[in-house]
Amino acid sequence: MKMFRNSGDTIPIERIEVSAYTIPTDGPESDGTFTWESTTIVVVEAHAAGLLGSVTAIRRLPPRA
């Protein structure tokens, strides 16, 4: 897997770390289309050449049936 810089050089990615956290809400929440009772946050960190890049995704899903 490679990571690209603006200069066109490539740097090999040394390590990827993924963490997921589920945070309950105080009560049911809704956006008008569905309701949910927790929020899940996924954090992805890529390590390369002494640098760290990260991406955070937030997802609200309805409870499983």
Secondary structure by P-SEA (a helix, b strand, c coil): ccccccccccccccbbbbbbbbbbcccccccccccccbbbbbbbbbbccccccbbbbbbbbcccc
